[in-house]
Amino acid sequence: MSGMVMPCITDHLVLSTVHGAADLLAEELRGLSSVHSVRRTAPDIVECIVDGPLDQLAACALYSTVAVRDLERSLRVGVLSTLEHPIKFRVGDRDPVRRQATIATVEQRHGWVNRPADWDVNLERSAGGWVVQFGPLTWARRFGRLERLPWSTNVIVADVLVRLAKLRAGQRVLDPFCGTGTILLSVRRRESTARVLGTDHDLHALTLAARNLELPGALGLVRAEAGALPLRPGSVDRVVTNLPFGKQVGSHRGNHGLYPDVLREIERVLAPDGRAVVLTEDKRLLRGVLERQRGLKVVRERLLRYNGATPTAYVLTRLARSAHAR
């Protein structure tokens, strides 16, 4: 968010998140002094009134885009009034004829400039009409672009998982499938004093993770198999990870061998009062392994929907007897 100007405004805003996370977003917004009248209108939409500076809203990582409810009002006293004129815009419509007609109308009515590659306002067509998105509050503008791979964890999903982990100051947090470090970055953003450790078998992914986390060399990042972690028993307080579930990484057949090893390792390295949050769409397999191993138990779960996937986040703790097993 460096270099962004966050002036005071009054506006009715519509924030989008992943399906299943609107309650977490609403809860966080209710804690901001500049935000009021917060309400969930869909599993992935939260509406609110912002009356004051935008800094607090910009710092929230649980939403991806912000749209205005009333275009004309926003141009007078809301977020759109903060933009330099002429406003640069793009139109998100796959129909080329309709897109060109919309561009011409906006240019004539508002004097805006069509800049698809460098926009301040994104006009998206929806079932309810046009949605006017405010560019400076998109996720990438607020937190910067990340080095990513096709299977990297969705950034909003990463923040959901981290919130479910209930981090505390100074805790040791592990992601055994860290990839490019999206979850670990969310951990550090949520709790700056956390000591993060990421492992992955992919050296290229670890190189990208080091760039995202701004870690020199292998500090905090280790090349290792998740089923054989180079860690002492009880040495981590939290495990937060996106398990391979066969959509883009791994396969259901491969998971039959992987999941038992990984869950056994999570149990081994987790502190007695530790907490693990794992995301997977291979749900029946996960529960079956947990029932057979009897070392970890599910204390909470949350269904998410995004990009065609419907994984569940499982919050796990150690069974009482497993703390002194072995």
Residue frames as qw, qx, qy, qz and C-alpha x, y, z in Angstrom:
[[0.000, 0.883, 0.469, 0.000, 0.00, 0.00, 0.00],
 [0.438, -0.452, 0.058, 0.775, 3.05, 2.26, -0.11],
 [0.117, -0.050, 0.384, 0.915, 2.47, 5.52, -1.97],
 [0.123, -0.560, -0.737, -0.357, -1.32, 5.21, -1.92],
 [0.127, -0.186, 0.210, -0.952, -3.29, 8.29, -0.85],
 [0.247, -0.427, -0.869, 0.028, -6.16, 7.34, 1.44],
 [0.120, -0.253, 0.065, -0.958, -8.43, 10.41, 1.76],
 [0.271, 0.246, 0.719, -0.591, -11.66, 10.78, 3.74],
 [0.279, -0.100, -0.623, -0.724, -14.86, 9.88, 1.89],
 [0.533, 0.117, 0.589, -0.596, -18.49, 8.99, 2.47],
 [0.474, 0.266, -0.636, -0.547, -19.73, 6.12, 0.33],
 [0.863, -0.039, 0.361, -0.352, -21.88, 2.99, 0.18],
 [0.199, 0.559, -0.770, -0.234, -19.51, 0.21, -0.88],
 [0.966, 0.034, 0.042, -0.254, -19.93, -3.40, -1.97],
 [0.121, -0.642, 0.756, 0.041, -16.99, -5.70, -1.14],
 [0.917, 0.170, -0.269, -0.241, -16.46, -9.11, -2.76],
 [0.338, -0.546, 0.759, -0.111, -14.71, -12.06, -1.14],
 [0.255, 0.103, -0.931, -0.239, -14.67, -15.82, -1.70],
 [0.694, -0.323, -0.350, -0.540, -17.95, -17.68, -1.25],
 [0.813, -0.336, -0.457, 0.130, -18.16, -18.75, 2.39],
 [0.544, -0.068, -0.315, 0.774, -15.99, -15.99, 3.87],
 [0.073, -0.667, -0.227, -0.706, -18.44, -13.09, 4.04],
 [0.630, -0.728, -0.262, -0.059, -19.02, -13.55, 7.78],
 [0.720, -0.287, -0.060, 0.629, -15.29, -13.22, 8.51],
 [0.292, 0.356, 0.192, 0.867, -15.09, -10.10, 6.35],
 [0.323, -0.742, -0.316, -0.495, -18.14, -8.57, 8.03],
 [0.725, -0.601, -0.236, 0.239, -16.71, -9.29, 11.47],
 [0.598, -0.101, 0.019, 0.795, -13.47, -7.52, 10.61],
 [0.093, 0.516, 0.281, 0.804, -15.23, -4.54, 9.07],
 [0.478, -0.768, -0.361, -0.225, -17.36, -4.06, 12.21],
 [0.696, -0.503, -0.143, 0.492, -14.15, -3.50, 14.14],
 [0.434, 0.206, 0.166, 0.861, -13.11, -0.52, 11.98],
 [0.056, -0.550, -0.405, 0.728, -14.01, 2.92, 13.30],
 [0.150, 0.345, -0.298, -0.877, -14.52, 4.40, 9.80],
 [0.312, -0.076, -0.813, -0.485, -16.97, 1.67, 8.72],
 [0.378, 0.103, 0.646, -0.655, -20.58, 1.16, 9.81],
 [0.740, 0.330, 0.108, -0.576, -23.89, -0.35, 8.62],
 [0.074, 0.382, -0.890, -0.237, -22.09, -3.58, 7.74],
 [0.791, 0.110, 0.409, -0.440, -24.27, -6.38, 6.37],
 [0.281, -0.143, 0.879, 0.358, -23.80, -9.59, 4.42],
 [0.608, 0.395, 0.004, -0.688, -25.92, -9.67, 1.28],
 [0.891, 0.303, -0.300, -0.157, -24.56, -12.95, -0.14],
 [0.916, -0.327, 0.063, 0.221, -22.05, -15.66, 0.88],
 [0.691, 0.077, 0.131, 0.707, -19.38, -13.69, -1.00],
 [0.119, 0.615, 0.182, 0.758, -20.64, -10.09, -0.68],
 [0.354, -0.572, -0.497, 0.548, -20.58, -7.59, 2.18],
 [0.136, 0.745, 0.239, 0.607, -21.98, -4.06, 1.96],
 [0.481, -0.524, -0.372, 0.596, -21.04, -1.18, 4.24],
 [0.109, 0.968, 0.108, 0.201, -20.90, 2.57, 4.65],
 [0.666, -0.065, -0.148, 0.728, -17.46, 4.16, 4.88],
 [0.073, -0.955, -0.167, -0.232, -17.40, 7.58, 6.51],
 [0.483, -0.798, 0.295, 0.208, -13.83, 8.74, 7.01],
 [0.076, 0.678, -0.669, -0.296, -10.37, 7.82, 5.77],
 [0.897, 0.243, -0.256, -0.266, -9.91, 4.73, 3.61],
 [0.129, 0.597, -0.769, 0.190, -6.74, 3.54, 5.39],
 [0.529, -0.181, 0.734, -0.385, -8.49, 1.03, 7.63],
 [0.844, 0.371, 0.223, -0.317, -10.50, -0.46, 4.78],
 [0.563, 0.687, -0.454, -0.068, -7.42, -0.64, 2.55],
 [0.077, -0.535, 0.809, -0.234, -5.54, -2.62, 5.20],
 [0.775, -0.007, 0.513, -0.369, -8.15, -5.40, 5.32],
 [0.033, 0.391, -0.826, -0.405, -6.98, -8.40, 3.29],
 [0.406, 0.180, 0.876, -0.189, -10.22, -10.41, 3.23],
 [0.567, 0.688, 0.350, -0.287, -11.77, -8.86, 0.11],
 [0.625, 0.097, 0.480, 0.608, -10.64, -8.72, -3.50],
 [0.149, 0.365, 0.359, 0.846, -12.59, -5.84, -5.04],
 [0.044, 0.496, 0.496, -0.712, -14.74, -2.86, -4.02],
 [0.107, 0.460, 0.602, 0.644, -17.67, -1.54, -6.04],
 [0.125, 0.062, 0.259, -0.956, -19.78, 1.56, -5.50],
 [0.219, 0.481, 0.827, -0.189, -23.53, 1.33, -4.99],
 [0.249, 0.893, 0.332, -0.174, -24.38, 4.83, -6.32],
 [0.661, 0.276, 0.198, 0.669, -22.16, 6.08, -9.16],
 [0.095, 0.789, 0.142, 0.590, -23.26, 9.72, -9.12],
 [0.564, -0.819, 0.014, -0.111, -22.99, 10.03, -5.32],
 [0.848, -0.270, 0.144, 0.433, -19.59, 8.36, -5.34],
 [0.526, 0.489, 0.164, 0.676, -18.39, 10.84, -7.97],
 [0.147, -0.856, -0.060, -0.491, -19.42, 13.71, -5.67],
 [0.412, -0.733, 0.385, -0.382, -18.34, 12.58, -2.18],
 [0.955, -0.198, 0.212, -0.063, -17.27, 8.94, -2.40],
 [0.719, -0.307, 0.455, 0.427, -14.29, 6.91, -3.54],
 [0.599, 0.520, 0.413, 0.448, -14.65, 7.96, -7.18],
 [0.011, 0.994, 0.064, 0.093, -14.29, 11.62, -6.15],
 [0.564, -0.689, 0.341, 0.302, -10.71, 10.87, -5.10],
 [0.746, 0.167, 0.461, 0.451, -9.61, 9.95, -8.62],
 [0.105, -0.472, 0.266, 0.834, -7.86, 12.34, -10.98],
 [0.618, 0.643, 0.393, -0.222, -9.83, 13.38, -14.03],
 [0.768, 0.032, -0.270, -0.579, -10.28, 12.23, -16.67],
 [0.708, -0.296, 0.599, -0.229, -10.91, 8.86, -14.97],
 [0.282, 0.376, -0.820, -0.328, -9.35, 5.87, -16.73],
 [0.748, -0.014, 0.454, -0.484, -11.66, 2.90, -17.15],
 [0.112, 0.166, -0.912, -0.357, -12.14, -0.50, -18.74],
 [0.748, 0.011, 0.035, -0.663, -15.26, -2.49, -19.60],
 [0.209, -0.211, 0.954, -0.030, -15.45, -6.18, -18.71],
 [0.740, 0.357, 0.301, -0.485, -17.88, -7.58, -21.28],
 [0.518, -0.125, 0.761, 0.370, -17.12, -10.46, -23.66],
 [0.481, 0.692, 0.530, 0.096, -19.63, -9.19, -26.20],
 [0.448, -0.063, 0.182, 0.873, -17.51, -6.85, -28.41],
 [0.014, -0.575, -0.450, -0.684, -20.50, -4.92, -29.78],
 [0.482, -0.794, -0.360, -0.087, -21.97, -4.26, -26.35],
 [0.650, -0.425, -0.081, 0.625, -18.52, -3.45, -24.93],
 [0.332, 0.169, 0.252, 0.893, -17.84, -0.81, -27.61],
 [0.207, -0.698, -0.437, -0.529, -21.30, 0.70, -27.13],
 [0.602, -0.718, -0.292, 0.192, -20.70, 0.95, -23.37],
 [0.579, -0.196, 0.047, 0.790, -17.30, 2.54, -23.88],
 [0.140, 0.415, 0.344, 0.830, -18.78, 5.16, -26.18],
 [0.393, -0.760, -0.426, -0.295, -21.60, 5.93, -23.74],
 [0.652, -0.601, -0.196, 0.417, -19.24, 6.32, -20.75],
 [0.479, -0.006, 0.156, 0.864, -16.82, 8.52, -22.71],
 [0.021, -0.534, -0.388, -0.751, -19.65, 10.77, -23.88],
 [0.495, -0.741, -0.396, -0.223, -21.57, 10.96, -20.58],
 [0.665, -0.705, -0.056, 0.238, -18.68, 11.22, -18.09],
 [0.273, 0.901, -0.331, 0.068, -15.67, 12.23, -20.17],
 [0.735, -0.471, 0.480, 0.091, -13.69, 9.22, -18.96],
 [0.343, 0.653, -0.615, -0.278, -10.85, 7.66, -20.96],
 [0.990, 0.008, -0.006, -0.142, -10.84, 3.98, -21.99],
 [0.146, 0.686, -0.701, 0.129, -7.56, 2.46, -20.71],
 [0.939, -0.137, -0.233, -0.211, -7.97, -1.34, -20.41],
 [0.787, 0.136, -0.425, 0.427, -4.33, -1.85, -19.35],
 [0.299, 0.047, -0.406, 0.862, -4.16, 1.03, -16.85],
 [0.323, -0.594, -0.495, -0.545, -7.60, 1.56, -15.32],
 [0.083, -0.193, 0.539, -0.815, -8.98, 3.25, -12.22],
 [0.641, 0.114, 0.378, -0.659, -12.56, 2.04, -12.70],
 [0.011, 0.062, -0.951, -0.304, -13.61, -1.39, -13.95],
 [0.637, 0.103, 0.072, -0.760, -17.15, -1.74, -15.30],
 [0.044, -0.073, 0.994, 0.064, -18.31, -5.35, -14.98],
 [0.588, -0.118, -0.348, -0.721, -21.61, -6.58, -16.36],
 [0.106, -0.017, 0.924, -0.366, -23.71, -8.67, -13.95],
 [0.069, -0.468, -0.861, -0.186, -27.22, -10.09, -13.78],
 [0.139, -0.773, -0.496, 0.371, -28.32, -7.01, -11.83],
 [0.269, 0.961, 0.049, 0.050, -26.71, -4.50, -14.19],
 [0.558, 0.596, -0.337, 0.468, -23.31, -2.84, -14.33],
 [0.720, -0.615, -0.147, 0.287, -20.96, -3.10, -11.35],
 [0.277, 0.876, -0.204, 0.339, -18.56, -0.16, -10.91],
 [0.859, -0.320, -0.165, 0.365, -15.33, -1.39, -9.28],
 [0.102, -0.974, 0.201, -0.015, -12.85, 1.02, -7.69],
 [0.795, 0.445, -0.344, 0.226, -9.37, 0.15, -8.92],
 [0.112, 0.645, -0.557, 0.512, -7.15, 1.51, -6.11],
 [0.585, -0.371, 0.540, -0.478, -8.80, -0.87, -3.60],
 [0.919, 0.184, -0.314, -0.152, -8.35, -4.07, -5.61],
 [0.879, -0.444, 0.091, 0.148, -6.24, -6.65, -3.76],
 [0.788, 0.212, 0.074, 0.574, -3.17, -6.34, -6.00],
 [0.158, 0.767, -0.017, 0.622, -3.13, -2.53, -5.75],
 [0.555, -0.774, 0.095, -0.291, -3.29, -2.67, -1.95],
 [0.788, -0.495, 0.359, 0.073, -0.76, -5.42, -1.29],
 [0.038, 0.660, -0.651, -0.374, 1.28, -5.68, -4.48],
 [0.864, 0.290, -0.297, -0.285, 1.55, -8.43, -7.05],
 [0.678, -0.463, 0.570, -0.037, 2.97, -11.78, -5.99],
 [0.231, 0.398, -0.838, -0.292, 5.16, -14.30, -7.74],
 [0.753, 0.021, 0.438, -0.490, 2.73, -17.15, -8.40],
 [0.030, -0.122, 0.934, 0.335, 2.34, -20.54, -10.04],
 [0.462, -0.204, -0.545, -0.669, -0.90, -21.88, -11.56],
 [0.639, -0.387, -0.664, -0.019, -1.61, -23.86, -8.38],
 [0.183, 0.161, -0.463, 0.852, -0.76, -21.13, -5.89],
 [0.117, -0.536, -0.766, 0.336, -3.31, -20.63, -3.11],
 [0.007, -0.778, -0.378, -0.502, -5.95, -17.98, -3.70],
 [0.239, 0.309, -0.392, 0.833, -4.86, -14.94, -1.66],
 [0.522, -0.407, 0.070, -0.746, -8.25, -14.45, 0.02],
 [0.911, -0.186, -0.348, -0.115, -8.46, -18.16, 0.85],
 [0.600, 0.187, -0.505, 0.592, -5.03, -17.89, 2.46],
 [0.115, -0.359, 0.321, -0.869, -6.30, -15.13, 4.73],
 [0.782, -0.315, -0.151, -0.517, -9.35, -17.20, 5.66],
 [0.868, -0.036, -0.459, 0.187, -7.13, -20.14, 6.65],
 [0.371, 0.268, -0.459, 0.762, -4.87, -17.90, 8.73],
 [0.404, -0.400, 0.156, -0.808, -7.80, -16.41, 10.62],
 [0.891, -0.238, -0.264, -0.282, -9.09, -19.89, 11.42],
 [0.716, 0.151, -0.525, 0.434, -5.66, -20.67, 12.89],
 [0.481, -0.859, -0.135, -0.113, -6.13, -18.04, 15.64],
 [0.655, 0.360, -0.313, 0.586, -2.52, -16.90, 15.68],
 [0.506, -0.842, -0.106, 0.154, -0.81, -15.53, 18.76],
 [0.118, 0.926, -0.358, 0.032, 2.27, -13.34, 19.06],
 [0.152, -0.662, 0.734, -0.013, 5.59, -15.07, 18.55],
 [0.872, 0.013, 0.452, -0.185, 4.16, -18.44, 17.50],
 [0.179, -0.351, 0.798, 0.456, 5.98, -20.85, 15.20],
 [0.705, 0.456, 0.246, -0.484, 3.88, -21.37, 12.07],
 [0.331, -0.232, 0.819, 0.408, 4.51, -24.07, 9.46],
 [0.741, 0.475, 0.010, -0.475, 3.19, -24.56, 5.93],
 [0.616, -0.258, 0.709, 0.228, 4.46, -27.97, 4.72],
 [0.537, 0.464, 0.585, 0.393, 3.17, -27.32, 1.17],
 [0.127, -0.687, -0.142, 0.701, 4.19, -23.67, 1.06],
 [0.553, 0.650, 0.416, 0.314, 4.60, -23.33, -2.72],
 [0.360, 0.562, 0.038, 0.744, 5.19, -19.66, -3.49],
 [0.300, -0.082, -0.526, 0.791, 4.52, -18.63, 0.12],
 [0.257, -0.508, -0.340, -0.748, 1.03, -17.16, -0.15],
 [0.669, -0.604, -0.424, -0.086, -0.13, -18.55, 3.20],
 [0.651, -0.274, -0.261, 0.658, 3.09, -17.63, 5.00],
 [0.153, 0.278, 0.095, 0.944, 2.80, -14.08, 3.68],
 [0.464, -0.600, -0.364, -0.541, -0.72, -13.91, 5.08],
 [0.733, -0.458, -0.404, 0.298, 0.60, -15.18, 8.43],
 [0.483, -0.088, -0.133, 0.861, 3.17, -12.40, 8.60],
 [0.099, -0.423, -0.242, -0.867, 0.61, -9.80, 7.56],
 [0.616, -0.591, -0.410, -0.323, -1.77, -10.99, 10.29],
 [0.713, -0.691, 0.038, 0.112, 0.85, -11.47, 13.03],
 [0.407, 0.829, -0.346, 0.162, 4.17, -9.74, 12.32],
 [0.313, -0.657, 0.652, -0.213, 5.93, -11.45, 15.24],
 [0.962, 0.033, 0.227, -0.150, 5.15, -14.98, 13.99],
 [0.207, -0.553, 0.744, 0.314, 8.13, -17.15, 13.07],
 [0.832, 0.389, 0.041, -0.394, 7.23, -18.74, 9.75],
 [0.320, -0.364, 0.830, 0.277, 8.65, -21.88, 8.19],
 [0.774, 0.430, -0.020, -0.464, 7.75, -23.21, 4.76],
 [0.423, -0.273, 0.822, 0.266, 8.69, -26.54, 3.23],
 [0.755, 0.525, 0.043, -0.391, 8.10, -27.77, -0.30],
 [0.806, -0.061, 0.493, 0.321, 9.64, -30.35, -2.62],
 [0.553, 0.711, 0.278, 0.333, 9.70, -27.85, -5.53],
 [0.539, -0.288, -0.019, 0.791, 12.89, -25.76, -5.53],
 [0.136, 0.368, 0.359, 0.847, 11.49, -23.29, -8.08],
 [0.384, -0.745, -0.455, -0.301, 8.44, -22.64, -5.91],
 [0.628, -0.593, -0.231, 0.448, 10.70, -22.01, -2.91],
 [0.420, 0.029, 0.160, 0.893, 12.70, -19.49, -4.94],
 [0.124, -0.562, -0.397, -0.715, 9.50, -17.58, -5.72],
 [0.572, -0.702, -0.424, 0.020, 8.42, -17.84, -2.09],
 [0.588, -0.326, -0.130, 0.728, 11.70, -16.25, -0.98],
 [0.152, 0.262, 0.250, 0.920, 10.98, -13.29, -3.28],
 [0.368, -0.646, -0.469, -0.477, 7.41, -12.91, -2.01],
 [0.669, -0.665, -0.296, 0.150, 8.49, -13.11, 1.63],
 [0.186, 0.883, -0.298, 0.311, 11.64, -11.08, 1.04],
 [0.802, -0.518, 0.294, 0.054, 13.69, -13.76, 2.75],
 [0.228, 0.732, -0.619, -0.168, 17.35, -14.13, 1.72],
 [0.188, 0.324, -0.927, -0.022, 18.43, -17.60, 0.62],
 [0.518, -0.231, -0.808, -0.160, 16.79, -20.47, 2.50],
 [0.024, -0.054, 0.594, -0.802, 15.96, -18.57, 5.70],
 [0.509, 0.175, 0.433, -0.723, 12.58, -19.85, 6.80],
 [0.808, 0.393, -0.124, -0.420, 12.20, -21.99, 3.68],
 [0.378, -0.408, 0.828, 0.072, 13.41, -25.59, 3.38],
 [0.623, 0.253, -0.574, -0.467, 13.24, -28.09, 0.56],
 [0.206, -0.139, 0.917, -0.312, 11.61, -31.19, 2.04],
 [0.364, -0.266, -0.794, -0.408, 8.86, -33.72, 1.56],
 [0.476, -0.441, 0.109, -0.753, 5.75, -32.98, 3.63],
 [0.919, -0.234, -0.243, -0.202, 5.60, -36.62, 4.70],
 [0.828, -0.157, -0.231, 0.486, 9.08, -36.47, 6.24],
 [0.008, -0.955, 0.001, -0.296, 9.54, -33.06, 7.81],
 [0.625, 0.226, -0.441, 0.603, 13.00, -32.13, 9.17],
 [0.283, -0.618, 0.154, -0.718, 11.51, -30.87, 12.44],
 [0.083, 0.115, -0.864, 0.483, 11.54, -31.95, 16.07],
 [0.286, -0.527, -0.795, -0.089, 8.39, -33.35, 17.70],
 [0.269, -0.803, -0.471, 0.247, 6.17, -30.62, 19.14],
 [0.460, -0.211, 0.083, 0.859, 8.24, -27.84, 17.57],
 [0.028, -0.250, -0.350, -0.902, 5.49, -25.80, 15.87],
 [0.210, 0.244, 0.568, -0.757, 2.45, -24.02, 17.32],
 [0.609, 0.539, 0.237, -0.531, 0.39, -23.75, 14.14],
 [0.347, -0.014, 0.775, 0.528, 0.23, -25.60, 10.84],
 [0.474, 0.642, 0.226, -0.559, -1.64, -23.84, 8.03],
 [0.198, -0.281, 0.770, 0.538, -1.62, -25.44, 4.60],
 [0.709, 0.399, -0.075, -0.577, -3.42, -26.09, 1.34],
 [0.628, -0.169, 0.755, 0.091, -3.17, -29.85, 0.76],
 [0.174, 0.204, -0.719, -0.640, -2.87, -31.21, -2.80],
 [0.558, 0.223, 0.656, -0.457, -6.38, -32.36, -3.72],
 [0.525, 0.193, 0.777, 0.288, -6.07, -33.25, -7.36],
 [0.377, 0.853, 0.277, -0.232, -7.43, -30.15, -9.13],
 [0.415, 0.868, -0.269, 0.043, -4.08, -28.75, -10.23],
 [0.072, 0.600, -0.763, 0.227, -1.58, -30.56, -8.01],
 [0.280, -0.166, 0.902, -0.283, -1.46, -34.25, -7.15],
 [0.533, -0.085, -0.645, -0.541, -4.22, -36.81, -7.65],
 [0.770, -0.387, 0.115, -0.494, -6.79, -38.63, -5.55],
 [0.960, 0.044, -0.260, 0.097, -4.87, -41.85, -6.06],
 [0.505, 0.406, -0.433, 0.627, -1.61, -40.24, -4.96],
 [0.327, -0.571, 0.255, -0.709, -3.31, -38.70, -1.94],
 [0.917, -0.293, -0.194, -0.190, -4.08, -42.19, -0.59],
 [0.822, 0.000, -0.288, 0.492, -0.38, -42.54, 0.12],
 [0.257, 0.460, -0.167, 0.833, 0.35, -38.88, 0.84],
 [0.441, -0.648, -0.074, -0.616, -2.37, -37.94, 3.34],
 [0.861, -0.452, -0.226, 0.060, -1.56, -40.58, 6.00],
 [0.701, 0.044, -0.175, 0.689, 2.11, -39.55, 6.01],
 [0.091, 0.513, 0.001, 0.854, 1.36, -35.83, 6.06],
 [0.576, -0.647, -0.140, -0.479, -1.23, -36.01, 8.85],
 [0.873, -0.322, -0.238, 0.280, 1.07, -38.22, 10.90],
 [0.535, 0.185, -0.130, 0.814, 3.84, -35.64, 10.50],
 [0.190, -0.624, -0.081, -0.754, 1.50, -32.76, 11.40],
 [0.772, -0.581, -0.203, -0.162, 0.55, -34.60, 14.57],
 [0.830, -0.125, -0.205, 0.504, 4.21, -35.27, 15.37],
 [0.409, 0.238, -0.080, 0.877, 5.50, -31.70, 14.94],
 [0.284, -0.686, -0.242, -0.624, 2.47, -29.95, 16.44],
 [0.004, -0.289, 0.629, -0.721, 2.79, -28.69, 20.01],
 [0.058, -0.296, -0.917, 0.260, 0.42, -30.28, 22.56],
 [0.174, 0.665, 0.475, -0.550, -1.82, -27.19, 22.51],
 [0.101, -0.244, 0.506, 0.821, -1.23, -26.56, 18.80],
 [0.563, 0.571, 0.397, -0.447, -3.74, -26.03, 16.04],
 [0.291, -0.095, 0.706, 0.639, -3.68, -27.04, 12.38],
 [0.535, 0.592, 0.219, -0.561, -5.78, -25.69, 9.51],
 [0.312, -0.128, 0.800, 0.497, -5.80, -27.76, 6.32],
 [0.550, 0.471, 0.000, -0.690, -7.68, -27.12, 3.09],
 [0.160, -0.126, 0.919, 0.339, -8.76, -29.96, 0.80],
 [0.665, 0.147, -0.180, -0.710, -11.43, -31.10, -1.60],
 [0.576, 0.097, -0.811, -0.044, -10.47, -34.72, -0.95],
 [0.444, -0.483, 0.299, -0.692, -12.72, -34.64, 2.10],
 [0.947, -0.183, -0.078, -0.251, -13.75, -38.27, 2.49],
 [0.793, 0.257, -0.404, 0.377, -10.13, -39.38, 2.30],
 [0.080, 0.525, -0.436, 0.726, -9.03, -36.82, 4.90],
 [0.653, -0.409, 0.227, -0.596, -11.71, -37.84, 7.37],
 [0.974, -0.004, -0.214, -0.069, -10.99, -41.52, 6.81],
 [0.602, 0.363, -0.478, 0.527, -7.29, -41.04, 7.56],
 [0.192, -0.502, 0.393, -0.746, -8.09, -39.03, 10.71],
 [0.846, -0.288, 0.047, -0.447, -10.44, -41.76, 11.95],
 [0.937, 0.104, -0.298, 0.152, -7.83, -44.46, 11.41],
 [0.488, 0.397, -0.439, 0.642, -4.88, -42.61, 12.90],
 [0.557, -0.722, -0.409, -0.032, -6.79, -41.16, 15.88],
 [0.570, -0.163, -0.208, 0.778, -4.13, -38.55, 16.60],
 [0.019, 0.045, -0.037, -0.998, -5.93, -35.41, 15.41],
 [0.156, 0.578, 0.785, -0.158, -9.57, -34.38, 15.58],
 [0.085, 0.469, 0.385, 0.791, -11.71, -31.94, 13.59],
 [0.133, -0.453, -0.571, 0.672, -12.97, -29.10, 15.78],
 [0.303, 0.702, 0.165, -0.622, -14.32, -26.84, 13.03],
 [0.474, 0.146, 0.662, 0.562, -14.83, -26.82, 9.28],
 [0.244, 0.685, 0.100, -0.679, -15.71, -24.23, 6.66],
 [0.639, 0.417, 0.576, 0.294, -16.82, -24.80, 3.07],
 [0.019, -0.642, 0.201, 0.740, -15.39, -22.39, 0.49],
 [0.676, 0.537, 0.482, 0.154, -16.17, -21.91, -3.20],
 [0.037, 0.836, -0.249, -0.488, -13.88, -20.20, -5.71],
 [0.204, 0.569, -0.666, -0.438, -12.66, -20.70, -9.29],
 [0.769, 0.118, -0.500, -0.380, -14.80, -23.82, -9.69],
 [0.426, 0.110, -0.828, 0.348, -13.38, -25.50, -6.56],
 [0.615, -0.591, -0.134, -0.505, -15.38, -26.37, -3.42],
 [0.543, 0.148, -0.707, 0.428, -12.79, -27.29, -0.79],
 [0.602, -0.745, -0.236, -0.165, -13.34, -27.37, 2.96],
 [0.175, 0.602, -0.549, 0.552, -11.01, -25.85, 5.54],
 [0.804, -0.405, -0.435, 0.001, -10.63, -28.21, 8.52],
 [0.143, -0.741, 0.458, -0.470, -9.40, -26.96, 11.89],
 [0.863, -0.077, -0.493, 0.083, -7.57, -29.75, 13.72],
 [0.299, -0.734, 0.492, -0.361, -6.23, -30.16, 17.24],
 [0.336, 0.261, -0.896, 0.126, -4.43, -33.05, 18.87],
 [0.756, -0.439, -0.423, -0.239, -6.41, -35.60, 20.81],
 [0.473, -0.791, 0.291, -0.257, -5.60, -35.44, 24.51],
 [0.899, -0.286, 0.311, 0.114, -3.89, -38.81, 24.56],
 [0.781, 0.510, 0.047, 0.358, -1.79, -38.07, 21.48],
 [0.010, -0.932, 0.249, -0.262, 0.05, -35.32, 23.35],
 [0.428, -0.630, 0.640, -0.107, 1.93, -37.93, 25.38],
 [0.966, 0.219, 0.130, -0.051, 1.92, -40.74, 22.81],
 [0.659, 0.591, -0.383, 0.265, 5.17, -42.21, 21.54]]
